[in-house]
């Protein structure tokens, strides 16, 4: 039987061992908390990552820790941050995937792609160094790194780092002594990897939000410039300047076409040749094809394409022909730029020219970039058409209409809210841990955006009356309601039931009455809610609009600016009736009714409410 004193000693040793484990766990938790504090304090990402790998190495009992990023697009591994690698690796070191095996990373990428931690003990020293020295297949530069690494360290352990289910890279711990790689050791390594993932996602979201805010400001600046009195050339120069800045390309250019001739109109950046007097032609080269075919034309890597032997032999596999006499604009691509995208400027099936973006390195365009280029192209078209309207407005009526459209465009917040929606899209991800108020604000932003987009559609109806004529009344009413709610945040309880084709003139009158009525409510009613009921068919129609606002005395019905008399005149033009009722403090109600002359009030076959 063991003496009681021996039992007490063993119990004491067990207690001390458990206490040390508890201390280690507390220290590890504090290290993880420290990373969280750095994230919340928005410590610069590079500094945060270097401090995080140092903390992780200390808590893991490792002599070194390295954070890698796998750049799948360019098939290279980038050493983002490290601790304990002095004299072995330098930060920002890049290595092609093809060299992973000879550099000692065989199976590293494959294991992490399967969400599997990977760990190993190297052979005993000096055998683990000798096998590297004697391997003739390892290049001398890599051999020197691996010898230095194995001289200092005897084991390694790597965990994967994922960002939203996409592999970002790996975190590798190096130990001076062989390891048993306990389960708690592996779990702690995975926990540090998750915290690094949170830090990276947070940094990327902040960067994305800053980028989207910059885009928003750029769009607002362009809209202000379009609505200014500056010349078309000044506006186009400004648009090209903004596109080059926001898309981070090395050169941006805008081309216009006159007949079959295409000339450079605005340029930001430097072409390797003088293109100020160069004329290319419709259907030729990257720009000419984008304009002729009315589609995006993208070359992600010039080195991957072949030149056409003549202009008549241009096709998908030979998209560029270089004219040796005129030094076509495409010569600039192969001499300096490695990637290009050309986007046609089209409105109502008419091509005004093209917007082009040039990059000095191969570049793959993601969907976000493609969406941005579409917006910039529409801005350029808007600027050109706006200039044409100004030029053509010789008569007083045309001049007044142009001014009204310019005011409407200036007052419209559609571009600002579209940009705000871009910012709002990133808010749930960035603020998922923030108060519910952030989500409420997101909902408001999205509501504003939907309304503003409807407001822009309404403006397009003004610019293109044929679109107004071909759109169903139900859709027209929906656009006006959305625009009103989006701009005022006043809810509209609507019921719209259209069961047949409405005569064109009646449809236009109803659209204008809804527009004018909601505009009056927004300006004067101070309403908290609006009710709209619209029913109609080919033979009859009824419209009721009511609000709970301040109302007005009926003797003020003819008050200038309310537009009520205009609504009455519109109603009479199509044989309809407009009734307005209101009392101060009791809101107001507008009722419009119309019935086809051949179907009198006794016709019960057509219920129009």
TINU-385449 format. One record per residue: x, y, z of N, C-alpha, C in turn. Coordinates in steps of 0.2 Angstrom, whole numbers, plus 5000, padded with zeros to 4 digits. Example, Ala and Ser with C-alpha at 12.3 -4.5 7.8 and 13.67 -1.06 7.14 Angstrom:
// TINU-385449
506649725039506249785039506649845039506449895035506849955036506450005039
END
This chain:
// TINU-385449
500449945000500050005000500450065000500350114995500750174995500650215001501150245004501150295009500750355008500350375012499950435011500350495009500950505011501350565009501450555001501550494998501650494991501050504987500450484990499850504987499750584987499950614992499850684992500250724987500950694986501350724981501050714974500850654973500550644966499950684965499550694970498950734969499150814968499650834971499950894970500250904963500550854961500850864954500250864949499750824950499150824945498850894946498750924952498450984952498851044949499551034949499951084946499951084939499851014936499851004929499151034926498651024930497951054927497951124928498251154933498351224934498751254928499251224926499651254920499251244914498851194913498451194907497951244907497651254913497151314914497451374912498051394915498351454913498551464906498751404903498851404895498251424892497651394894497051404890496851484891496951504897496751574898497151624894497851604894498251644890498051644882497851584880497651574873497051614872496551614876495951654876496151724875496551744880496751824880497051844873497451794870497751814864497251814858496751774858496251774854495851844855495751864861495351924862495751984860496451974861496852034858496752044851496751994847496651994840495952034839495452014842494752044842494852114843495152134848495252204850495552244845496052214842496452244836495952254830495552204829495052214823494552264825494252274831493752324833494152394833494752394834495052454834495352484827495152434822495352454815496152464815496552424818497252424817497352414810497852444807498052434800498152364798497852334793497952264792498652234792499052264789499752234789500052234796499952284800500152284807499852234811499152224810498752174813498952104812499152084806499352024804499952004807500452054807501152034810501052024817500652064821500552054828500251994829499751974825499351914826499751844825500251844820500651784819501151784825501351834828501751834833501451804840500851834841500451804846500251734846500151714840499951644838500551594840501151624837501751584838501851574846501851624850501951624857501451574860500851574859500351534862500351464860500651454854500751384852501351354854501851394857502451364859502951354852502751394847503151384841503651434840504151424837504751464836504551514830504151504826503951544820503251534818502951584814502351574811502351614805502051584800502051624793501251614791501051674788500451684785500451684777500151634773500251634766499551654763499551684757498951694753499051654747498551624745498551584738498251624733498651654728498351694723498251644717497551614717497451564712497451594705497251654705497151694698497851694695498351704698499051714695499451644697499151604701499451534703500151544707500151594712500751604716500551604723501051584728500951594735501351654737500951694741501251754744501351754751501951764754502051764761501851834764501251844767500951904769501251934775501351884780501651904787501951854790502451864794502851814797503151834804503351784808503751794814504251734815504851754816505351704818505651674811505651714806505851684799506451734797506751764802507351814800507951764797508151784792508751754788508551694784507851684784507551624780507151644774506551674776506151704771506051774772505851814767505651884768504951894767504651944770503951954769503851974762503251964759502951974752503351934747503751874750504051834745503451794741503551784735503051754731503351694728502951634727503251574724502751544720502851524714502351494709502151424712501451414711501251344713501651284711501951294705502351244702502951224706503151274710503751264714503651244722503051234723502851214730503151144732503151094728503451034729504151034731504551064726505251074727505451114733505051164735505151204741504951184747504651114747504451084753503751094755503351114750502651124751502251074748502451014746502150964743501450944747500950944744500250924747500050984752500351034752500151094757499451124754499451144748498851174745498351124744498451064742497951014741497551004748497950994754497650974760497251034762497451094762497151154764496451164760496451144753495851154749495351104752495551054755495051004758494951014765495051074768494951104775495351054780495851024778496250984782496851014785496951014792497651044794498150994792498751014791499350964789499850984794500150924796500750934801501250874800501850894802502450844801503050854805503350804807504050804810504550794805505050834805505550824800506050764803506450734798506950684800507450714806507750674810508250704815508750744811509050794815509550834813510250784814510750784809510750824803510450794797510150734798509850694792509450744788508950774791508450814788508750874784509450894785509750944781510150904776510450854777510850814772510350794766509750774767509350754762509150804757509150874760509050924755509650944752510250944755510950954751511050904746510850844747510950794742510450784736509950824736509450824731509650864725509750834720509950874714509450914710508750894712508250924709508050994712508351014717508151074721508551134718508351184716508751244714509151274720509751294718510151324724509851374728509451424726509151474730508651444735508251394732507751364736508051314741508651284739508951234743509251274749509551334748509751374754509251394759508651404756508051424761507851364765507851304762507651244765508151224770508751224769509251204773509251254780509151314778509151364784508551344788507951334785507351314789507451254793507651204790507751134793508351134799508751184798509251184803508951214809508551264809508251294814507651264817507251224813506551194815506551124814506151084818506151014817505450994816504951034816504251014814503851074812503251064808502851114806502151094806501651144807500951124807500551184804500151164799499751214795499051214796498651264796497951264796497651314790497151294787496851334782496451394784496451444780496151504781495651524775494951524777494451534772494151594773493951634768493551694768492851674764492351674768491651654765491751594760491951544763492051474760492451474754492951524753493451524748494151524751494551484749495151474752495651534751495851564756496251624756496951604756497151554761497851534761497951494767498551494770498651454776499051484781499051464787499451484793499951424795500551434795501051384796501451394803501451354808501851354814502451314813503051334815503651294815503951294822504151224824504351214830505151194830505451204836506151194836506251114838505751084841505751014843505250974840505350914839504750874837504150874841503550874838502950884842502450814841502050814846501550754846500950784843500850844842500250874839499650854842499550874848498950864852498350894849497750864851497150894849496950964851497150974857497051044859497551094855498151074854498551114850498351124843498051074840497751084833497151134833496651124838496151164839496251234840496851244844497051314845497251344839497651304835497851334828497351354824496751314824496251324819495851384822495851394829495551454831495851524829496551514830496951574827496851584820496751534816496651544809495951574808495451554812494751584811494751664813495151684818495251754820495551794814496151764811496451794805495951804800495551754799494951754793494551814795494351824801493851884803494251944802494851954803495252014802495252034795495451984791495451994784494752014781494251974783493551994780493352064782493552084788493352154790493752204786494352194785494852234782494552244774494352184771494152184765493452224764493052214769492352244769492452324770492952344774493052414775493352444768493852404765494052434759493552434753493152384753492552384748492052444750491952454756491452514757491752574755492452584757492752644755492752654747492852594743492852594736492152614734491652584737490952604734490752674736491052694742490952764743491252814738491852794736492252834731491852834724491552774723491152764717490552814717490152814723489552854724489752924723490352954726490453024725490653034718490952984714491152994707490553004703489952964704489352964701489053034702489053054708488753124710489053174706489753174706490153224703489953224695489853174692489753164685489053194684488553174688487853204687487853284687488253304692488253384693488653414687489153374684489453404679489053404672488653354672488253344666487653404666487453414672486953464673487253544673487853544672488153614673488153644666488453704665488453734659489053724655489453684657490153674654490053634647490453644643490453614636490453534636490253504631490253434630490953404631491453434628492153414629492353414636492253464640492453474647492053414651491453404649491053344653491353274651491553264645491753204643492453194646492853244646493553244649493453224656492953254660492853234667492653164668492253134663491953064664492553024663492953034658493552994657494052994663494153054666494553054672494353014677493653014679493352984684493452904683493252884677493352814675494052784676494552824674495252804675495352794683495152844686495252844694494952784697494252774696493852724700494052654697494152644691494252574689495052564689495452614691496152594692496452564686496352594680496652574674497252624673497652604668498252644667498052704661497452684658497252734653496552724651496152784650495452774648495352824643494952804638494852844632494152844630493852894627493252894624493252914617492952874613492952884605492252904603492252944598491552964595491652944587491052934584491052914577490652964573490852974568490553014563490452974556489952944555489852904549490252844551490752824546491152764547491852784551491952854552492552874555492552874562493052854566493052854573493652894575493552944580494152984582494152984590494752994592494853004600494553064602494053064607493753124609494053154616494153104620494453124627494953064629495453084633495953034635496253054642496253004646496653014652497152954653497752974653498352924653498752944647499252894645499752914640499752854635499652864629499752824624500452824621500752764619501452774617501552804610500952814606501052854600500552914600500652964596500153014595499552994591499052994595498352974592497853034591498153094592497653144591497353154584497753134579497553144572497353074569497453024573497352954570496552944569496352914564495652894562495652824561495252784565495052714564494352714561494152654559493552654555493052604558492452614557491852574559492052494558492052454563492152384562492852364562493352404562494052394563494352394570494652344571495052344578494552334584494852344590494452334596493952384596494052444595493552504596493052494590493252494584492752484579492352424579492552374582492152314582491652324588491852354593491352364599490852404597490952454593490452504590489952464585490352434580489952404575489452344578489752304582489352244585488952264591489052324593488652354599488652304605489252284607489352244613490052254616490152234622490752234625491352194621491952224620492452184617493052184622493252124625493652124630494252074628494852104629495452064629495852064636495852004639496152004646496851994645497151974640497851964639498051964632498352014630498552024623499051974620499451944625499951894623499551824621498951824623498551764621498251764614498251824611497851824605498351834599498051824593498451824587498251884582498651924579498551974575498251954568497751984565497451974559497951994553498051954548498551984543498252034539497552044539497252104535496652124539496352184537495752204540495152164538495152134533494652084531494652014534495152004537495251934540495151934548494951994551494751994558494251944560494351904565493851864568493951854575493651804578493651794585494451774588494751734584495451714585495951764583495751804578496251854576495851924576495751954583495352014583495652074582496352084581496652144579497052144573496952204569497352214563497752274564498352274563498752334564498952364557498652424556498752454549499452484549499952464545500652494546500652564543500252584540500252654537499952704542499352694545499052744549499252734556499552684558499752664565499052664569498652624567497952614570498052614578497552634581497452644588497652574592497552524588497652454591498452444592498852484589499552474590499752494597499352534600499552554607499452494612498952454610498852394614499452344615499652324609500252284609500952314611500952374610501652404612501652424619501152434622501152454630500652424634500052414631499552384636499452314635499252274640499152204640498452184640498052224642497252214642496852274641496252264638495852314636495152294636494752344637493952324636493652394633493352374628492952434624492252424625491852474627491152474628490752524623490352504619489952544615489552594619489452654616488952704619488352704615487852674617487252664613486652694617486252724613485552744615485052734609484452704611483952694606484252664600484752614601485052574595485452624591485652674593486152724590486752724593487352714590488052714592488352774592488552804598488852874598489652864598489852804600490552794600490752734605491252744608491452694613491852724619491852684624492252704630492752644631493452654632493952604632494352614638494552554641494952554647495552504646496152534647496752504645497152484652497552424652497952404658498552384655499152394659499752374657499952304659499552274663499652204664498952164663499052104661498452064660497952074666497252074664496752094668496152054667495852024672495251994671494652034674494152054671493652094673493152054677493052074683492452044687491852074686491252044688490652074687490552144690490852154695490752224698491052274693491652264691491952304686491552314680491252264677490852264671490152304673489952304679489352344680489552414681490152434683490352504684490452534677490752494672490852514666490152534662489652494663489052504660488752574663488852584669488552654672488952704669489652704669490052754666489852764658489652714655489452724648488852754647488352734652487652774652487752844653488252864658488352934660488652974653489052934650489352974644488852984639488352934638487852934633487352994635487252994642486753054644487153114643487753124644488153184643488053204635488153154631488153174624487453194622486953154624486253174622486053234625486253254631486053314634486353374630486953364628487353414623486953424617486653364614486253374608485653404609485353394615484753434617484853504617485353524620485553594621485653624614485953584610486153614603485553624599485053574600484453574595483953624598484053644604483453684607483453754604483353764598483353834595482653864597482153834597481453864598481353874605480953914607480753934614480453874618480053834615479653784618480153724619480653714614481153664615481653684620481753744620482253774626481953754633481353774633480953764640480953694642480853644637480753574639481453554641482053574637482653554639482853574646482653634648482753664655482453624660481753604658481353564663481753494664481953464659482253404659482953404663483253464662483853474666483753474673483253514675483053524682482853454685482453424681482253354684482753304685483253314680483853264681484253294687484353354688484753384694484353364700483753374701483353354707483353284708483353244703483353164704483953144708483753104713484353074717484453004715484252984709484352914707485052894707485552934704486252914704486452904711486352954716486552954722486352894726485652874725485352824729485652754726485752754719486052694716486752684720487152734720487752734724487652714731487152744734487052724741486852654742486552624737486352554737486952514737487452534733488052494733488452494740488352544743488652544750488252504754487552514754487152474758487252394757487452374751487552304750488052274755488552314756489052294760488952294768488452334770488352354777488152294781487652244778487552184783488152144784488552144779489152104781489652134786489752204785490152234789489852254796489252254796488952274803488552214806488652154804488252104806488252094814488852124817488852124824488652184828488452234823488252304826487452304828487252354831486552354833486052354827485452334829484952324824484752394820484952444823484852504820485152504813485752474812486152474806485652434801485352384803484952344798484352384796484052424801483452474799483752524794484352554795484552604790484652564783484952504783484952474777484352464773483852444777483152434774482952504771483052564775482852624772483252644766483852624766484252644760484052604754483852544755483652504749482952524747482552544752481852574749482052644745482452684748482652744744482852724737483252674737483552654730483052634725482552594728482052564723481652624721481452674725481052734723481452774719482052784720482452824715482552794708482652734708482652694701481952704698481452704701480752714698480752794696481052834700481052904698481452914691482052874691482452884685482052854679481652804680481252774675480752824672480452864677479952914675480252964671480952984673481253034669481453004662481552944661481752914655481052914651480452904654479852914650479752984647480053034651480053104648480453114642481053074643481553084637481353044631480952984633480752944627480052924628479652974625478952964625478652894623478952864618478752804615478752754621479252754625479252704631478652714636478452774636477852794640477252764637477152764631476652744627476552664627477152634627477152564627477052524633477152564639477152534645476452524648476252474651475652464654475452514660474852534660474652584665474852554672474752484673474852464680475652474682476052464677476752474678476952544679476652584675476752664676476552684683475952664685475752684692476252654697476452594696476952564701477552604701477852634695478452674695478352734699477752774698477652834701477552824709477252774711477152754718477852744721478252704718478852684721479352744721479252794716479752854716479452894722478852904723478552944728478752914735478652854736478852824743479552824744479952814739480652814740480952884741480652934739480853004740480653034746480053014748479753044754479652994760479752934759479752884764479052874767478552904763477852904765477552834762477252794766476952734764476352744759476252704754475652704750475352634750474752634752474352574752473952574745474152534740473852534734473552474732473052484727472652424724472552444717472852404713472852424706472552364702472052364698471752314695471552334688471952314683471852334676471652274672471052264669470852204666470852204658471052254656471052264648471452324646471552324639471952384637471552444638471952494641471652564642471852604636471352644633471552694628472152734629472552744624473252774625473152844629472652884626472552954629472352954636471852904638471652894645472252874649472652824647473152804651473652864652473852904647474252954648474053004653473353024653473053064658473053044665472852974666472952944672473652944675474152934671474852934673474953004676474753054672474953124674474553144680473953124681473553144687473953114693474053044693474453014698475053054700475453064695476053104696475953164699475453204697475353274700475053274707474653224708474353214714474853194720475253144718475753124723476253184724476453214719476853274719476653324724475953344723475653394728475653364735475553304736475553274743476253284746476753264742477453274744477653344746477353394742477553464744477153494749476553474749476053524754475653484759475553414758475053384763475353364770475953354770476253334777475953274779475853224774475453164776475853114779475553064782475953004785475752944781475252944777475052884773474652904767474652874762474252884756473952814754473252824751472952764749472752784741472952734737472752734730472452674728471852684724471452634721471352654714471552604710471452614702471152554699470652554696470252504693470052524686470152484681469952504674469952444669469652454663469752414658469652454651469552424646469552464639468952514639468452504644467852544643467752594649468052584654467952624660468552624665468552674669469152674673468952724679469252704685469152744691469752754695469952814698470552824701470352864708470552834713470452874720471152874723471352934725471952954729471752994735471952964741471752994747472453004752472453054756472953064761472753084767473153074773472953094779473253154781473453204777473853264778473453314781473753374780473453434783472753464780472653444773472153464770472153534768471553564765471553634763470853654762470753714762470053744761469953744753469353724751469153714744469153784741469153844744469153904741469853914738470353874741471053884738471253834732470653804729470753754724471153784718471053854717471453874711472053904713472353894719472953924721473553904716473853954714474453934709474953884712475153844708475653794710475453734712474753724714474553664716474453614710474353644704474253604698473553564698473153584702472453554702472053564696472153634694471753654688472053614682472653604682472953564676472653494676472653464682472353394682471653394679471253444681470553454679470553454671470953504669470953504661471153444658471653404661471853344658471253294658470853294663470253244664469753264658469653324657469153344652469353334645469953334644470253314637470053244635469953204639469753134637469053114639468653164641467953154643467853134650468353144654468253114661468053164666468053144672467753194678468253194683468453244686468953254692468553284698468553254703468253284709468753284715468853344718469353354723468953374730469053334735468753354741469253354747469253414751469653414757469453464762469653454768469553504773470153514777470253574780470853584784470953534790471453494790471553444796471353374794470953364789470653304787470853274781471453294778471753264772471353284766471553254761471153274754471053204750470653214745470453154741470353174734470653144729470553154722470253094719469753104715469353054712469353074704469553024700469453034693469152974690468652984686468252934683468152944675468152894672468152894664467752834662467252854657466852794654466852814647466852754643466852764636466152784634466052824629465452864627464952804625465052754622464652704619464352664625464752664631464552624637464352674642463652684643463452734648463452714655463252754659463252734666462752674668462352654663461852604665462152534663462752534659463052474657463452444664463152384666463352354672463852304670464052294664464552234662465252254664465352314665466052344666466152374673466352344678466452364685467052404685467052474686467652514687467652544694467352514699467352544705466952604706
END
